[in-house]
């Protein structure tokens, strides 16, 4: 819906329908038509707005005014006064959205304003241990619909038409993937949920499983029915004890209600889920590695084909999706493919959950429509950079992704746009860095992670990333040499081309994108032995400014290695040869007298 | 109970709502402490305990306390949401400490007057 155009969004949730939202919709249509405005005012039905006790609800765009407890006779006033005159009908506006005793409505606060919750619709609202609360918020209705009305082909068609793409990293169309598995010959098939998220700074899947585990169970059950699988496995990392506990409880409770097990809802379809605890290996993001791990083998990838859709777990047809993908399924079934496809960009549909972390005023878990800009993510939702510092870059897509510099702040966050600049949506890790972050160090950090996580099967990844890491470590230590940048670029390209799986193929991305956007920082380290961000310890010195030092003795008292000399009210001096560059004196000084030089 | 058809889900939903919706129960206030891993790491267990202690010491019979997952804003954990039968919208509190909980219990839970200084916002998040 264009922003400058009036629109009426009516809640199509079960509760609102029971309360008469259809009559309200009809009344809107009649009065809009009576004024000849049918081309100017767009009327649509949308999913549950989460205000079930206030239904029927109508949201008036572009400002998102919410009207509640509507009756057909209220509608002429809303059309005449709000849609035509532009004045909200105060007596019908939902008070809760106006704020309370001077407290701002959540929807107008930066962190929440641009978020649209689909996967996280139940976050913080239900007790994740109570299946009844999930059902009370519309849970398991998609499963009932899928089993009673849709049939496997229609489900797969709906998921395909919705444009849902794998949220684990690769972004492969989910409906197409399901169809491969459905068509694969074989009686015994498996569906697997990958809940083994391992990117540094990413916690999307953990949070979904912790706050709404049934949404995963319901999605897997619908998928299993569509693909003809009778067994599901949740592969979850053992480092997530709370998520593990909650998914186990959810599976037990679903079984108790007959929503898992034999003859689900009398449909004749039987399906059950087991849980496998993973030991946390990044390479298990690669499907064939995950399957090997489930089979009790080393988690190493294997050659494809055969693809898991034909020969996966125990050689049987298998479909793997990640937590967020499975969690999107029930919403598409409930609200339809058109609704889902109306959110996002032309090729990247729906919403994506991001772990928004790093140098930001607001950090947390956010769900946004694909196509939002990086600027909106950083400055509107993230609330900008603390202490008035300058934004430098955002690492999007974790260690397999790339960095996005200031010049790309207006980039649309979607699969295509990110791929064009050498980054990826990935599983949704977004780490924001400010002027104090050294980009060579950032590249070194991410590469050290992928290097450690390399399974060792193929030499380009095992040896290549190690050599790249050694070069980067030399550069940050001040031992970089002329030609190192070119060598890194050359190695990165070869590793990307020749690595066996996506881990190695993407591992050089942080190095390539930091060189592309911050080449001058690499050059300063190598040629001038200088770290412009003043982060690399070997290239900086701490000095006390004689003009600013008041001789308060605070730095000397806090120095862990006792290398600061000076008496009360006299200039203090750091012994640079013995200084370990821990930064303690800089942090405690109240007069900004300790300077970092490079 | 085995769920066989849509009406069975309606029944479960209805029962859950009749046990939880403030307008339909004897409860006057609902306290919801957000307890994802992030919340717990920031001290949500102590916050929950403090609310429970307050409820004990006031012998509360009309306060419903529950826990849920993360509310999203990690940098402001621990968080809790409080709703009273007379306010239309729930209020989200952030950066909670035990002493803030004491004041919130007195003012909002007992007095039904939200504590503006500790509140982030009111109402619900935008869906879909």
Interface residues (C-beta under 8 A of the other chain):
Chain A: X46 X47 X48 X49 X50 X51 X53 X54 X64 X94 X95 X96 X97 X99 X100 X101 X102 X103 X104 X105 X106 X107 X108 X109 X111 X112 X113 X115 X116 X117 X118 X120 X121 X123 X124 X125 X126 X127 X128 X130 X132 X133 X135 X136 X139 X140 X141 X144 X148 X203 X206 X207 X210 X211 X212 X240 X242 X243 X257 X258 X259 X265 X266 X331 X335 X339 X343 X357 X360 X361 X362 X363 X364 X365 X366
Chain B: X1 X2 X3 X4 X5 X6 X9 X12 X13 X15 X16 X17 X20 X21 X23 X32 X34 X36 X37 X38 X40 X66 X67 X68 X69 X70 X71 X72 X73 X74 X75 X76 X79 X81 X87 X88 X89 X90 X91 X92 X113 X114 X116 X119 X120 X121 X122 X123 X124 X125 X126 X127 X128
